[in-house]
Structures are given as structure tokens and as C-alpha cells.
């Protein structure tokens, strides 16, 4: 079970992901109206769950598992 905050991040990732399965931290921050350090922190947690591949100063790559998780949240 995901927290409400995690679900909000997943929804934003779902809507922002491009054809390369990448999202910039800056775009995600703007979409959610949340400061970038908070986004970075959550992306580290998502990386631990294998939902994204997160490296500092690089776009966030959404994994197949992350896409599935985001799709489940959006369908709710």
C-alpha cells in the first residue's frame, strides 16, 4: 500500500514521462509544486523500490515496474 504522497508522485510521473521513460527532477518539482530537495528525497525512496533509476543531476528513468505502479494509481 502506497502513501498518499507516493501516489501523488506516481501520478505526476505517469503524466510527465516521455517516450524515453525519462522525467526531469525540475519538471516533477514544478508539476507537484514541491521543492526540489523533497523530490530528490522521494526519488531515492522510489529507486529503493525499483520504480525509478535515479542519479544526481540526470533525468529520472522510470522502470517498467514503476510504470505499472503508476498506471495502477491512475486507474484508481
N, C-alpha and C positions, 0 to 999 in steps of 0.2 A: 504494500500500500504506500502510495506516494503522498507526501505532504502537499498542501495547497500551493505552497511556494514552488515546489518542484514541478507541479502540474502547470503552473503559470509559465515557468521557464520552458517546459517541454512544448507547450502550445506556441510560444514565441519562436522556438527553434523550428517547429513544424512549418510555420508560415514564412520564415526567413530563409530557410535552406535553399541553396541554388542547385543547379544541375551537377555541380561538383561535390555536393553534400557538404559544403562549407558555409560558415557564418562568421562574420567578424564580431569580436567582442564589443566593439563600438556600436554596431547595428543592434545587437541584442540589448545593450545598455539603454539605447535610445528607445527601442520598442517597449521595454518594460518600465522605462522611466526610473531606472535604478543606477546607482553609481557603479563605475567600472570595477572597483575592488570587490564589491559584492558579487558581481557577475563572475569575476575570476575565481572567487572562492567556491561558488556553486559549480562552476565548470570542473574544478578539481574533484569535487564530490561526484559529478557525473562521470568523470574519467575513471574513478574508482569502481563505478558500477558498469563500466564498459559501454556507456551510452554515447560518449564522445571521445575523440582523441584531442587532447588539449596540450598545447605547447605555448609557452610565453611568447608574446609578440607575433604569433602566427594565427591564421584563421582557425576556428574550431571546426574539426571534421566530425560530422555526425555519423556514427556507426549504423549498421543495419539494425542492431538491437535497439539503438536509440531512436531510429525512425519508427520502428514498430511500437515502442513505448509511447512515443509522441502521438502516433496515429490512434492508439487506444484512448489516450486522454482527450483528443479532439473529438472522437466519436461519442464520448460520454454524453 
